[in-house]
Amino acid sequence: MNIHTHKRIAELVDENYAYASVLYYFGITFYDYDEKTLEQVCRERGLNVHEVIQDLEAIYEQDEDEVVGLSALPVDVIIAYLKHTHFQFIKKRLPYLSKLIHHLPTHRYPNIVEDLQFVFPLFVEDIIHHIYEEEDDFFSYVLELQSAYQANQPSSSLYLNMEKRSIQEFAIHHDIDDDEMAGIRQITNDYTTKNIDSLHLRVVYAELQKFERELCIHASVENEILFPKALMLEKQVQKIMRSKVRFN
């Protein structure tokens, strides 16, 4: 796509809402520079306009086919992929969304904006808690199972761990937490922008919808790839344990 440097920032973002996030990572908040051209803003901020354009043109949606390839990989690699996604959520996506929502002007759509500004920080707190709990409990347990299976020698600590928890319990708990964005969908009327003429709010809706898709892809990797592999691993370790007890 040919991006013209003389276009106003508002025009560019209106063409593709995803441009707003690219500009943000260059330190350009689109709503603060909306009437200036890309060339003017880059000159003001000492940025190479050609590098900015290159990143704008490189935008793409995550390819779900890439996720399918994970099914052939061992659990430690899948967990590394999921941890990297967690890092992206916590360090990039959620701070960006939080800033976008925090700076929404309230005078045009006060009810929607006030509700989002109240609910979204609670959502962020919940999802970060969920991520750390998942990494500390579920991921750690699965990696411990993998180590025991590879060594053909479950430790006593793992035996006690397996007495207290199971992959099936983790899966049930995960299903309960799966639809974290139901409240946000309700506030935004399923991200409908038909009667929304605020560019800022339309960008927020687009980014929330994109983040929900990312969460769905993330959850499908856990539910459809990691959980079945982890369940099989747990059964294999249980089998090793039974054989050890039988021969002792």
C-alpha positions as CSV (number, residue, x, y, z in Angstrom):
1,M,0.0,0.0,0.0
2,N,1.3,3.5,-0.9
3,I,1.3,5.6,2.2
4,H,1.5,9.3,1.5
5,T,3.6,11.4,3.9
6,H,1.4,14.5,3.3
7,K,-1.7,12.8,4.7
8,R,-3.0,13.9,8.1
9,I,-2.5,11.3,10.9
10,A,-6.3,11.2,11.4
11,E,-6.7,10.3,7.7
12,L,-4.2,7.5,7.9
13,V,-5.7,6.0,11.0
14,D,-9.2,6.3,9.6
15,E,-8.0,4.2,6.6
16,N,-6.6,1.5,8.8
17,Y,-7.2,1.5,12.6
18,A,-4.2,-0.7,13.1
19,Y,-1.9,2.1,12.1
20,A,-2.7,3.7,15.4
21,S,-0.8,1.0,17.3
22,V,2.2,1.2,15.0
23,L,2.4,5.0,15.5
24,Y,2.0,4.5,19.2
25,Y,5.2,2.3,19.4
26,F,7.0,5.2,17.7
27,G,5.8,7.5,20.4
28,I,3.0,9.1,18.3
29,T,-0.4,9.1,19.9
30,F,-2.6,9.6,17.0
31,Y,-5.2,11.7,18.9
32,D,-2.6,14.3,19.9
33,Y,-1.3,14.8,16.3
34,D,-4.5,14.1,14.3
35,E,-4.4,17.3,12.3
36,K,-0.7,17.1,11.4
37,T,0.7,15.2,8.5
38,L,2.9,12.1,8.9
39,E,5.8,14.0,7.5
40,Q,5.3,16.9,10.0
41,V,5.1,14.6,13.0
42,C,8.1,12.6,12.0
43,R,10.1,15.8,11.6
44,E,9.0,17.1,15.0
45,R,9.9,13.9,16.8
46,G,13.2,13.3,14.9
47,L,11.9,10.1,13.2
48,N,12.9,8.7,9.9
49,V,9.6,8.9,7.9
50,H,10.6,6.0,5.6
51,E,11.2,3.7,8.6
52,V,7.8,4.6,10.0
53,I,6.1,4.0,6.6
54,Q,7.9,0.6,6.3
55,D,6.4,-0.5,9.7
56,L,3.0,0.8,8.7
57,E,3.0,-1.2,5.5
58,A,4.2,-4.3,7.3
59,I,0.9,-4.7,9.3
60,Y,-0.7,-8.1,9.1
61,E,-3.2,-10.2,11.0
62,Q,-1.9,-13.2,13.0
63,D,-2.1,-16.3,10.7
64,E,-4.1,-19.0,12.5
65,D,-2.3,-21.6,10.3
66,E,0.9,-20.8,12.2
67,V,-0.9,-21.9,15.4
68,V,-1.9,-25.2,13.9
69,G,1.8,-26.1,13.4
70,L,2.2,-26.0,17.2
71,S,0.3,-29.3,17.5
72,A,3.4,-31.2,16.3
73,L,5.7,-29.6,19.0
74,P,6.5,-30.8,22.5
75,V,4.8,-29.2,25.5
76,D,7.8,-27.2,26.6
77,V,7.9,-25.4,23.2
78,I,4.1,-24.8,23.3
79,I,4.4,-23.4,26.8
80,A,7.3,-21.1,25.6
81,Y,5.0,-19.8,22.8
82,L,2.2,-19.2,25.3
83,K,4.5,-17.4,27.7
84,H,5.8,-15.2,24.9
85,T,2.1,-14.3,24.1
86,H,1.5,-13.5,27.8
87,F,4.5,-11.2,27.7
88,Q,3.2,-9.4,24.6
89,F,-0.2,-9.0,26.3
90,I,1.2,-7.6,29.6
91,K,4.0,-5.4,28.2
92,K,2.4,-4.2,24.9
93,R,-1.2,-4.9,24.2
94,L,-2.8,-4.1,27.5
95,P,-0.8,-0.9,28.2
96,Y,-1.7,0.3,24.7
97,L,-5.4,-0.4,25.2
98,S,-5.3,1.1,28.7
99,K,-3.8,4.3,27.4
100,L,-6.3,4.5,24.5
101,I,-9.2,4.1,26.8
102,H,-7.9,6.4,29.6
103,H,-7.5,9.3,27.1
104,L,-10.9,8.9,25.5
105,P,-12.8,12.2,25.6
106,T,-16.0,11.8,27.7
107,H,-18.1,14.6,26.3
108,R,-19.4,12.9,23.1
109,Y,-20.2,9.4,24.4
110,P,-20.2,9.8,28.2
111,N,-21.9,6.6,29.2
112,I,-19.8,4.3,27.0
113,V,-16.5,6.0,27.9
114,E,-17.2,6.1,31.6
115,D,-18.2,2.5,31.6
116,L,-15.1,1.5,29.7
117,Q,-12.8,3.5,31.9
118,F,-14.3,1.8,34.9
119,V,-14.5,-1.8,33.6
120,F,-11.3,-2.0,31.6
121,P,-8.8,-1.6,34.5
122,L,-10.7,-4.3,36.4
123,F,-10.4,-6.5,33.3
124,V,-6.7,-5.9,33.1
125,E,-6.2,-6.8,36.8
126,D,-8.2,-10.0,36.3
127,I,-6.4,-11.1,33.2
128,I,-2.9,-10.4,34.6
129,H,-3.8,-12.4,37.7
130,H,-5.0,-15.2,35.5
131,I,-1.8,-15.2,33.5
132,Y,0.5,-15.4,36.5
133,E,-1.6,-18.0,38.2
134,E,-1.6,-20.1,35.0
135,E,2.2,-19.8,34.6
136,D,2.9,-20.5,38.3
137,D,0.5,-23.4,38.6
138,F,-0.5,-25.1,35.4
139,F,2.6,-24.5,33.2
140,S,4.9,-25.4,36.1
141,Y,3.0,-28.6,36.7
142,V,3.1,-29.6,33.0
143,L,6.8,-29.0,32.7
144,E,7.4,-31.0,35.9
145,L,5.4,-33.9,34.3
146,Q,7.5,-33.6,31.1
147,S,10.8,-33.7,33.1
148,A,9.6,-36.8,35.0
149,Y,8.5,-38.6,31.8
150,Q,11.8,-37.8,30.0
151,A,13.9,-39.0,33.0
152,N,11.5,-42.0,33.6
153,Q,11.7,-41.1,37.2
154,P,9.0,-39.0,38.9
155,S,10.1,-37.2,42.0
156,S,8.4,-37.4,45.4
157,S,7.4,-33.8,45.1
158,L,5.7,-34.5,41.8
159,Y,3.9,-37.5,43.4
160,L,2.5,-35.1,46.1
161,N,1.6,-32.6,43.4
162,M,-0.4,-35.1,41.5
163,E,-2.3,-36.0,44.7
164,K,-3.5,-32.4,44.9
165,R,-4.2,-31.5,41.3
166,S,-4.9,-32.9,37.8
167,I,-4.9,-31.7,34.2
168,Q,-8.7,-32.2,34.2
169,E,-9.2,-29.8,37.1
170,F,-7.0,-27.2,35.4
171,A,-9.1,-27.6,32.2
172,I,-12.4,-27.2,34.0
173,H,-11.1,-24.1,35.8
174,H,-9.9,-22.7,32.4
175,D,-13.3,-23.2,30.8
176,I,-14.9,-21.2,33.5
177,D,-12.5,-18.3,32.9
178,D,-12.6,-18.4,29.0
179,D,-15.0,-15.5,28.3
180,E,-13.3,-12.6,30.1
181,M,-14.5,-10.0,27.6
182,A,-18.3,-10.5,27.9
183,G,-18.8,-7.3,29.9
184,I,-16.8,-5.2,27.5
185,R,-18.8,-6.6,24.5
186,Q,-21.9,-5.6,26.3
187,I,-20.7,-2.0,26.9
188,T,-19.6,-1.7,23.3
189,N,-22.7,-3.4,21.8
190,D,-20.4,-6.1,20.3
191,Y,-18.0,-3.4,19.0
192,T,-20.6,-1.9,16.7
193,T,-19.4,1.4,15.2
194,K,-22.4,2.2,13.0
195,N,-23.4,5.3,15.0
196,I,-20.0,6.1,16.3
197,D,-18.4,9.1,14.6
198,S,-15.5,9.5,17.0
199,L,-12.3,8.2,15.4
200,H,-10.7,7.6,18.8
201,L,-13.6,5.5,20.0
202,R,-13.7,3.5,16.7
203,V,-10.0,2.7,17.1
204,V,-10.7,1.6,20.7
205,Y,-13.4,-0.7,19.5
206,A,-11.2,-2.2,16.7
207,E,-8.4,-2.8,19.1
208,L,-10.6,-4.4,21.7
209,Q,-12.1,-6.7,19.0
210,K,-8.6,-7.6,17.8
211,F,-7.5,-8.3,21.4
212,E,-10.5,-10.6,21.8
213,R,-9.5,-12.5,18.7
214,E,-5.9,-12.8,20.1
215,L,-7.3,-14.2,23.3
216,C,-9.5,-16.7,21.4
217,I,-6.4,-17.9,19.4
218,H,-4.5,-18.1,22.7
219,A,-7.2,-20.1,24.4
220,S,-7.6,-22.5,21.4
221,V,-3.8,-23.3,21.7
222,E,-4.3,-24.1,25.3
223,N,-7.6,-26.0,25.0
224,E,-7.0,-27.9,21.7
225,I,-3.3,-28.4,21.8
226,L,-1.7,-28.1,25.2
227,F,-4.4,-29.6,27.4
228,P,-4.7,-32.9,25.4
229,K,-0.9,-33.2,25.3
230,A,-0.7,-32.5,29.0
231,L,-3.4,-35.0,29.8
232,M,-1.6,-37.7,27.9
233,L,1.7,-36.8,29.6
234,E,0.0,-37.0,33.0
235,K,-1.3,-40.5,32.2
236,Q,2.2,-41.6,31.0
237,V,3.7,-40.4,34.3
238,Q,1.0,-42.2,36.3
239,K,1.9,-45.4,34.3
240,I,5.6,-45.0,35.2
241,M,4.6,-44.5,38.9
242,R,2.5,-47.6,38.9
243,S,5.3,-49.6,37.3
244,K,7.8,-48.3,39.9
245,V,5.5,-49.3,42.8
246,R,4.9,-52.8,41.3
247,F,8.6,-53.6,41.0
248,N,9.6,-52.2,44.4
